[in-house]
Amino acid sequence: MNNKENHIISCVRNILNNDWDPLNATYISTAEDEYDRYLSLLIKLINKKESESKIIRLLKKIEKKELGGISSTAEQLNIVAKKLHQLKMN
């Protein structure tokens, strides 16, 4: 991985941990990588320059199918999607 890829991974991880965090994992010091399994899916959307609504749909799907139906607020999902959408790989 090059520096740009590492930077994007770090940015996505920070957004997930600080802005999304549906499990409130940020309160657990060892949970920094809690959402890492979703990094590649989100980075693919970023690379394809997909819409914020597509990012929101993916986050909702993750919450429903993988996190036990936890639901973030629409406002929270919009903030996260906007931040992720603004990241650029190329």
C-alpha positions as a Python dict, from the first residue, in 0.01 Angstrom:
ca = {
    (1, 'M'): (0, 0, 0),
    (2, 'N'): (117, 349, -75),
    (3, 'N'): (90, 654, 149),
    (4, 'K'): (-231, 776, -19),
    (5, 'E'): (-404, 439, 34),
    (6, 'N'): (-290, 431, 397),
    (7, 'H'): (-421, 783, 443),
    (8, 'I'): (-764, 693, 299),
    (9, 'I'): (-785, 382, 520),
    (10, 'S'): (-698, 592, 824),
    (11, 'C'): (-956, 857, 730),
    (12, 'V'): (-1234, 602, 674),
    (13, 'R'): (-1147, 428, 1002),
    (14, 'N'): (-1161, 760, 1188),
    (15, 'I'): (-1496, 853, 1034),
    (16, 'L'): (-1645, 515, 1123),
    (17, 'N'): (-1510, 525, 1478),
    (18, 'N'): (-1584, 889, 1555),
    (19, 'D'): (-1892, 978, 1349),
    (20, 'W'): (-2077, 651, 1286),
    (21, 'D'): (-1992, 409, 1574),
    (22, 'P'): (-2334, 245, 1616),
    (23, 'L'): (-2192, 8, 1880),
    (24, 'N'): (-2040, 290, 2088),
    (25, 'A'): (-1708, 110, 2056),
    (26, 'T'): (-1505, 429, 2096),
    (27, 'Y'): (-1548, 393, 2470),
    (28, 'I'): (-1343, 72, 2458),
    (29, 'S'): (-974, 146, 2413),
    (30, 'T'): (-904, -184, 2233),
    (31, 'A'): (-1187, -143, 1981),
    (32, 'E'): (-1011, 90, 1736),
    (33, 'D'): (-1043, -174, 1463),
    (34, 'E'): (-1407, -263, 1540),
    (35, 'Y'): (-1535, -155, 1198),
    (36, 'D'): (-1228, -247, 991),
    (37, 'R'): (-1412, -533, 822),
    (38, 'Y'): (-1619, -269, 637),
    (39, 'L'): (-1326, -58, 517),
    (40, 'S'): (-1284, -234, 182),
    (41, 'L'): (-1655, -207, 98),
    (42, 'L'): (-1660, 165, 172),
    (43, 'I'): (-1332, 233, -5),
    (44, 'K'): (-1471, 62, -316),
    (45, 'L'): (-1765, 305, -310),
    (46, 'I'): (-1527, 597, -262),
    (47, 'N'): (-1311, 477, -554),
    (48, 'K'): (-1618, 452, -777),
    (49, 'K'): (-1727, 800, -665),
    (50, 'E'): (-2065, 658, -565),
    (51, 'S'): (-2335, 886, -426),
    (52, 'E'): (-2390, 967, -61),
    (53, 'S'): (-2723, 782, -78),
    (54, 'K'): (-2545, 463, -188),
    (55, 'I'): (-2305, 497, 106),
    (56, 'I'): (-2603, 544, 340),
    (57, 'R'): (-2770, 233, 199),
    (58, 'L'): (-2455, 30, 268),
    (59, 'L'): (-2425, 161, 624),
    (60, 'K'): (-2792, 81, 691),
    (61, 'K'): (-2743, -269, 550),
    (62, 'I'): (-2442, -324, 776),
    (63, 'E'): (-2638, -201, 1078),
    (64, 'K'): (-2934, -424, 1000),
    (65, 'K'): (-2761, -744, 892),
    (66, 'E'): (-2435, -741, 1083),
    (67, 'L'): (-2486, -525, 1390),
    (68, 'G'): (-2812, -668, 1516),
    (69, 'G'): (-3050, -411, 1374),
    (70, 'I'): (-2889, -110, 1538),
    (71, 'S'): (-3005, 204, 1365),
    (72, 'S'): (-2818, 533, 1338),
    (73, 'T'): (-3019, 850, 1296),
    (74, 'A'): (-3071, 987, 946),
    (75, 'E'): (-2872, 1295, 1044),
    (76, 'Q'): (-2580, 1084, 1163),
    (77, 'L'): (-2582, 873, 846),
    (78, 'N'): (-2591, 1187, 632),
    (79, 'I'): (-2289, 1331, 812),
    (80, 'V'): (-2092, 1007, 776),
    (81, 'A'): (-2186, 965, 409),
    (82, 'K'): (-2091, 1325, 331),
    (83, 'K'): (-1749, 1286, 494),
    (84, 'L'): (-1683, 953, 320),
    (85, 'H'): (-1803, 1089, -13),
    (86, 'Q'): (-1560, 1378, 9),
    (87, 'L'): (-1259, 1146, 35),
    (88, 'K'): (-1071, 1095, -287),
    (89, 'M'): (-856, 797, -382),
    (90, 'N'): (-724, 930, -711),
}
